[in-house]
């Protein structure tokens, strides 16, 4: 099971990488994928907390960031 998780993360980190890419370029491409995967859910939670506090304008910023990342990741796949 651990091997399956490792292979899943390797697949996600290698999205957009080509076989002839250098290690530096692979690192840049994988960081472009991993940052939205970390920040996206955090922005969603942040925005929902603002919604529960009836701060709709403040909630629009992190929720729009979540939507932008939600559009960005499938485009990269």
Secondary structure as UniProt FT lines:
FT   HELIX           2..13
FT   TURN            14..16
FT   TURN            19..20
FT   HELIX           23..52
FT   TURN            53..54
FT   HELIX           56..76
//
